[in-house]
Amino acid sequence: QVQLVESGGGLVQPGGSLRLSCAASGIIFSLNGMGWFRQAPGKQRELVAMISIGSSTNYADSVKGRFTISSDNAKNTVYLQMNSLKPEDTAVYYCNLRGFWGRGTQVTVSS
């Protein structure tokens, strides 16, 4: 079993920044394959960023150049640094590891 807890969401103005954290516990083995997803009201959940073996990363086109995923293996935590936030980034953000999901953290970008 893997437990994931997201934190760091909140209300931010357009152009602002937030850093989300996903703390993992349980039978983890590795943070490789940890992904950040988001789901906006009325929309399907979508992949935002993923970190893989060798710390390789990939991002949705909509967030490239603005979001950065990173990991701290000593803390079993994966981060999502979000800069230049836009209203369309508003969503509940979830982390996922090998099919296990956290409960999500709300990000609202509004003036």
Backbone as a chain_set.jsonl record, in Angstrom:
{"seq": "QVQLVESGGGLVQPGGSLRLSCAASGIIFSLNGMGWFRQAPGKQRELVAMISIGSSTNYADSVKGRFTISSDNAKNTVYLQMNSLKPEDTAVYYCNLRGFWGRGTQVTVSS", "coords": {"N": [[0.845, -1.2, 0.0], [0.391, 2.246, -0.68], [0.515, 5.502, 0.564], [-0.497, 8.761, -0.165], [-0.129, 12.211, 0.259], [-1.177, 15.307, -0.56], [-0.238, 18.78, -0.543], [-0.145, 22.395, -0.229], [-1.718, 23.819, -1.962], [-3.923, 26.572, -2.913], [-5.263, 29.944, -3.059], [-4.348, 32.1, -5.619], [-3.13, 34.948, -7.385], [-3.351, 35.672, -10.925], [-0.327, 35.07, -12.694], [1.097, 34.556, -10.451], [2.78, 32.313, -8.093], [2.958, 28.93, -6.883], [3.906, 26.208, -4.759], [3.461, 22.864, -4.821], [3.3, 19.966, -2.76], [3.859, 16.463, -2.47], [3.654, 14.008, -0.295], [4.863, 10.824, 0.263], [4.149, 7.63, 1.669], [4.452, 4.349, 3.162], [4.692, 1.282, 1.28], [6.947, 2.045, -0.767], [9.304, 1.887, -2.393], [10.358, 3.341, -4.686], [10.321, 6.663, -6.018], [10.079, 6.939, -8.664], [8.153, 7.403, -11.501], [6.194, 8.864, -10.308], [3.467, 10.996, -10.626], [1.925, 14.168, -11.331], [-1.374, 15.17, -11.527], [-4.294, 16.888, -12.728], [-7.621, 18.089, -12.234], [-10.145, 19.909, -13.53], [-13.306, 21.551, -12.927], [-15.925, 19.811, -14.494], [-14.281, 18.703, -16.36], [-12.037, 16.166, -17.675], [-9.665, 14.283, -15.751], [-6.268, 15.141, -16.05], [-2.878, 14.526, -17.07], [-0.247, 16.345, -15.69], [2.498, 16.565, -15.035], [5.357, 14.404, -14.855], [7.734, 12.395, -13.141], [10.492, 10.359, -13.792], [12.6, 7.395, -14.131], [16.002, 8.065, -13.43], [15.541, 10.651, -12.956], [14.31, 11.828, -15.095], [11.971, 13.936, -16.77], [8.622, 14.759, -17.769], [6.182, 16.854, -19.313], [2.895, 18.269, -19.594], [1.917, 19.983, -22.536], [0.683, 22.395, -22.022], [1.778, 23.377, -19.705], [4.484, 23.478, -19.925], [7.618, 24.991, -19.407], [6.638, 26.568, -17.403], [5.935, 25.07, -15.156], [7.598, 22.936, -12.809], [8.667, 19.759, -11.97], [9.964, 17.942, -9.239], [11.975, 15.872, -7.053], [12.532, 14.709, -3.712], [14.208, 12.293, -2.487], [15.041, 11.506, 0.022], [13.125, 12.513, 1.672], [10.922, 11.313, 0.71], [9.24, 12.723, -1.017], [7.579, 14.503, -3.577], [7.639, 17.373, -5.575], [5.815, 20.11, -7.052], [6.553, 22.836, -8.677], [4.968, 25.728, -9.497], [4.816, 28.296, -11.678], [4.049, 31.573, -13.037], [1.23, 31.425, -13.089], [-2.007, 30.75, -14.47], [-5.498, 31.562, -14.981], [-6.692, 29.31, -16.146], [-5.292, 27.248, -15.032], [-6.564, 26.569, -12.778], [-7.756, 24.083, -10.689], [-8.274, 20.867, -9.102], [-5.469, 19.376, -7.812], [-3.757, 16.366, -8.057], [-1.609, 13.762, -6.835], [-0.054, 10.81, -8.072], [1.029, 7.505, -7.709], [2.021, 4.636, -9.032], [-0.642, 3.826, -9.429], [-1.872, 4.515, -7.079], [-3.669, 7.098, -5.428], [-3.619, 10.444, -4.134], [-5.651, 12.639, -2.06], [-5.919, 15.076, -3.132], [-5.334, 18.613, -3.801], [-6.603, 21.866, -3.754], [-6.197, 24.264, -6.263], [-6.558, 27.572, -7.025], [-6.689, 30.067, -9.359], [-7.068, 33.333, -9.559], [-8.121, 36.737, -9.895]], "CA": [[0.0, 0.0, 0.0], [1.071, 3.542, -0.742], [-0.323, 6.631, 0.959], [-0.021, 10.016, -0.743], [-0.795, 13.37, 0.826], [-0.823, 16.551, -1.241], [-0.398, 20.03, 0.197], [0.418, 23.567, -0.878], [-2.664, 24.529, -2.812], [-4.491, 27.797, -2.368], [-5.735, 30.975, -3.987], [-3.241, 32.941, -6.061], [-3.481, 35.819, -8.503], [-2.672, 35.336, -12.186], [1.072, 35.44, -12.694], [1.717, 34.159, -9.198], [3.428, 30.999, -7.983], [2.683, 28.025, -5.778], [4.634, 24.951, -4.781], [2.726, 21.738, -4.266], [4.092, 18.85, -2.248], [3.196, 15.168, -2.35], [4.428, 13.167, 0.614], [4.518, 9.415, 0.088], [4.507, 6.717, 2.753], [4.049, 2.973, 2.894], [5.621, 0.463, 0.496], [7.21, 2.968, -1.867], [10.448, 1.429, -3.193], [10.946, 4.41, -5.491], [9.402, 7.72, -6.456], [10.022, 6.941, -10.131], [6.798, 7.201, -11.988], [5.236, 9.743, -9.627], [2.898, 11.984, -11.529], [0.941, 15.155, -10.89], [-2.529, 15.29, -12.408], [-5.252, 17.884, -12.281], [-8.986, 17.961, -12.754], [-10.954, 21.111, -13.422], [-14.741, 21.234, -12.94], [-16.494, 19.442, -15.778], [-13.263, 18.193, -17.289], [-11.379, 14.926, -17.285], [-8.37, 14.399, -15.083], [-5.207, 15.133, -17.039], [-1.513, 14.5, -16.581], [0.437, 17.63, -15.724], [3.942, 16.347, -15.045], [5.752, 13.115, -14.314], [9.163, 12.205, -12.955], [10.761, 8.96, -14.073], [13.93, 6.877, -13.818], [17.072, 8.996, -13.767], [14.976, 11.994, -12.766], [13.783, 12.42, -16.324], [10.67, 14.54, -16.543], [7.845, 15.185, -18.923], [5.151, 17.823, -18.951], [1.854, 18.611, -20.551], [2.294, 21.154, -23.327], [0.085, 23.605, -21.456], [2.521, 23.853, -18.533], [5.928, 23.486, -20.216], [8.252, 26.279, -19.202], [6.061, 27.249, -16.236], [5.888, 24.14, -14.026], [8.763, 22.073, -12.654], [8.5, 18.654, -11.025], [11.233, 17.512, -8.66], [11.775, 14.925, -5.958], [13.487, 14.601, -2.617], [14.063, 10.89, -2.115], [15.237, 11.367, 1.467], [11.858, 12.875, 2.326], [9.833, 10.624, -0.013], [8.333, 13.803, -1.401], [7.685, 15.073, -4.914], [7.149, 18.753, -5.597], [5.442, 20.726, -8.323], [6.685, 24.286, -8.629], [4.111, 26.293, -10.524], [5.053, 29.726, -11.869], [3.256, 32.233, -14.083], [-0.067, 30.736, -13.075], [-3.088, 31.315, -15.27], [-6.813, 31.102, -14.51], [-6.969, 27.964, -16.655], [-4.611, 26.263, -14.19], [-7.448, 26.277, -11.657], [-8.154, 22.674, -10.677], [-7.773, 20.066, -7.986], [-4.241, 18.718, -8.228], [-3.555, 15.074, -7.417], [-0.436, 12.996, -7.198], [-0.311, 9.398, -8.325], [2.199, 6.642, -7.765], [1.686, 3.23, -9.33], [-2.073, 3.602, -9.308], [-2.405, 5.05, -5.833], [-3.969, 8.517, -5.538], [-3.892, 11.243, -2.964], [-6.996, 13.224, -2.025], [-5.896, 16.287, -3.938], [-5.256, 19.937, -3.2], [-7.247, 22.814, -4.653], [-5.459, 25.44, -6.731], [-7.449, 28.528, -7.661], [-5.97, 31.22, -9.891], [-8.101, 34.329, -9.803], [-7.85, 38.067, -9.366]], "C": [[0.871, 1.238, 0.0], [0.074, 4.615, -0.318], [0.329, 7.908, 0.417], [-0.817, 11.164, -0.165], [-0.276, 14.622, 0.12], [-1.024, 17.745, -0.314], [0.167, 21.172, -0.644], [-0.516, 24.325, -1.79], [-3.17, 25.802, -2.154], [-4.977, 28.71, -3.463], [-4.56, 31.882, -4.335], [-3.703, 33.779, -7.242], [-2.784, 35.342, -9.778], [-1.254, 35.888, -12.204], [1.824, 35.018, -11.451], [2.289, 32.75, -9.241], [2.905, 30.235, -6.772], [3.612, 26.826, -5.893], [3.807, 23.884, -4.079], [3.701, 20.662, -3.805], [3.23, 17.598, -2.216], [4.093, 14.275, -1.508], [3.934, 11.729, 0.509], [4.956, 8.607, 1.301], [3.983, 5.328, 2.408], [5.122, 2.237, 2.116], [5.922, 1.207, -0.799], [8.214, 2.411, -2.866], [11.129, 2.591, -3.908], [9.878, 5.431, -5.838], [9.328, 7.802, -7.978], [8.605, 6.624, -10.582], [5.761, 8.03, -11.251], [4.753, 10.811, -10.606], [1.989, 12.951, -10.815], [-0.138, 15.238, -11.966], [-3.394, 16.432, -11.898], [-6.599, 17.634, -12.935], [-9.747, 19.234, -12.463], [-12.429, 20.715, -13.464], [-15.246, 20.934, -14.346], [-15.518, 18.889, -16.783], [-12.672, 16.892, -16.771], [-10.057, 15.221, -16.583], [-7.276, 14.271, -16.144], [-3.838, 15.119, -16.376], [-0.892, 15.874, -16.746], [1.935, 17.432, -15.859], [4.239, 14.996, -14.428], [7.267, 13.066, -14.188], [9.447, 10.708, -13.038], [12.202, 8.596, -13.715], [15.01, 7.847, -14.295], [16.646, 10.438, -13.66], [14.569, 12.644, -14.087], [12.362, 12.894, -16.073], [9.931, 14.752, -17.854], [6.643, 15.975, -18.446], [4.083, 17.91, -20.032], [2.282, 19.881, -21.289], [1.824, 22.453, -22.678], [0.88, 24.171, -20.285], [4.028, 23.912, -18.764], [6.481, 24.895, -20.08], [7.737, 27.041, -17.993], [6.104, 26.376, -14.989], [7.155, 23.301, -14.014], [8.469, 21.011, -11.602], [9.879, 18.238, -10.531], [10.939, 16.57, -7.501], [12.88, 15.033, -4.932], [13.331, 13.185, -2.064], [14.223, 10.681, -0.615], [13.952, 11.656, 2.233], [10.67, 12.151, 1.704], [8.771, 11.619, -0.472], [8.631, 14.259, -2.828], [7.01, 16.439, -4.904], [6.709, 19.144, -7.0], [5.507, 22.234, -8.127], [5.92, 24.863, -9.804], [4.313, 27.805, -10.57], [4.158, 30.266, -12.99], [1.876, 31.596, -14.209], [-1.123, 31.519, -13.835], [-4.428, 30.84, -14.714], [-7.138, 29.682, -14.975], [-6.187, 26.867, -15.93], [-5.451, 25.886, -12.972], [-7.969, 24.853, -11.748], [-7.804, 22.08, -9.317], [-6.574, 19.285, -8.516], [-4.028, 17.463, -7.38], [-2.185, 14.514, -7.764], [-0.81, 11.523, -7.274], [1.008, 8.656, -8.375], [1.716, 5.207, -7.903], [0.217, 2.928, -9.042], [-2.701, 4.079, -8.016], [-2.56, 6.573, -5.97], [-4.031, 9.169, -4.166], [-5.288, 11.825, -3.053], [-7.069, 14.543, -2.783], [-5.772, 17.558, -3.117], [-5.759, 20.945, -4.224], [-6.306, 23.965, -4.983], [-6.444, 26.33, -7.47], [-6.639, 29.75, -8.072], [-7.008, 32.254, -10.309], [-7.674, 35.67, -9.226], [-9.021, 38.551, -8.522]], "O": [[1.945, 1.269, 0.601], [-1.067, 4.635, -0.78], [1.539, 8.103, 0.529], [-2.045, 11.103, -0.103], [0.908, 14.95, 0.196], [-1.869, 17.72, 0.581], [0.864, 20.949, -1.634], [-0.147, 25.365, -2.335], [-2.882, 26.072, -0.988], [-5.091, 28.323, -4.626], [-3.862, 32.373, -3.448], [-4.571, 33.359, -8.008], [-1.746, 34.683, -9.712], [-1.008, 37.019, -11.787], [3.051, 35.111, -11.4], [2.283, 32.086, -10.278], [2.47, 30.82, -5.781], [4.052, 26.471, -6.987], [3.496, 23.997, -2.894], [4.773, 20.475, -4.381], [2.026, 17.662, -1.967], [5.154, 13.84, -1.954], [2.742, 11.456, 0.65], [6.007, 8.869, 1.886], [3.181, 5.156, 1.49], [6.312, 2.519, 2.261], [5.236, 1.023, -1.805], [7.978, 2.467, -4.073], [12.333, 2.802, -3.755], [8.694, 5.111, -5.938], [8.602, 8.634, -8.522], [7.964, 5.694, -10.093], [4.568, 7.915, -11.533], [5.543, 11.437, -11.313], [1.357, 12.606, -9.817], [0.154, 15.359, -13.156], [-3.236, 16.883, -10.764], [-6.703, 17.058, -14.018], [-9.969, 19.596, -11.308], [-12.766, 19.652, -13.984], [-15.021, 21.711, -15.275], [-15.879, 18.633, -17.932], [-12.79, 16.561, -15.591], [-9.429, 16.258, -16.795], [-7.344, 13.41, -17.021], [-3.659, 15.63, -15.271], [-0.994, 16.492, -17.806], [2.573, 18.06, -16.704], [3.485, 14.499, -13.592], [7.991, 13.621, -15.015], [8.742, 9.894, -12.441], [12.922, 9.374, -13.087], [14.947, 8.378, -15.404], [17.294, 11.337, -14.196], [14.493, 13.868, -14.184], [11.64, 12.319, -15.259], [10.543, 14.905, -18.912], [6.153, 15.792, -17.332], [4.334, 17.66, -21.211], [2.938, 20.748, -20.712], [2.491, 23.483, -22.777], [0.681, 25.326, -19.908], [4.769, 24.353, -17.886], [5.897, 25.861, -20.57], [8.325, 28.046, -17.595], [6.29, 26.884, -13.883], [7.72, 22.991, -15.063], [8.07, 21.328, -10.481], [10.838, 18.186, -11.301], [9.806, 16.479, -7.027], [14.013, 15.4, -5.244], [12.43, 12.915, -1.27], [13.61, 9.779, -0.044], [13.725, 11.108, 3.312], [9.532, 12.355, 2.127], [7.571, 11.385, -0.332], [9.789, 14.382, -3.227], [5.953, 16.626, -4.303], [7.17, 18.586, -7.996], [4.636, 22.832, -7.496], [6.186, 24.531, -10.96], [4.013, 28.506, -9.604], [3.593, 29.508, -13.778], [1.424, 31.274, -15.307], [-1.141, 32.75, -13.847], [-4.481, 29.811, -14.04], [-7.798, 28.935, -14.253], [-6.4, 25.683, -16.189], [-5.087, 24.982, -12.219], [-8.553, 24.459, -12.758], [-7.131, 22.706, -8.498], [-6.663, 18.616, -9.545], [-4.108, 17.502, -6.152], [-1.661, 14.759, -8.851], [-1.752, 11.062, -6.629], [1.973, 9.106, -8.992], [1.088, 4.65, -7.003], [-0.111, 1.886, -8.474], [-3.923, 4.053, -7.868], [-1.707, 7.247, -6.547], [-4.432, 8.553, -3.179], [-6.027, 11.546, -3.997], [-8.156, 15.06, -3.042], [-6.059, 17.585, -1.92], [-5.399, 20.893, -5.4], [-5.699, 24.563, -4.094], [-7.089, 25.897, -8.425], [-5.988, 30.387, -7.244], [-7.731, 32.068, -11.288], [-6.971, 35.74, -8.219], [-8.98, 39.659, -7.986]]}, "num_chains": 1, "name": "protein.A"}
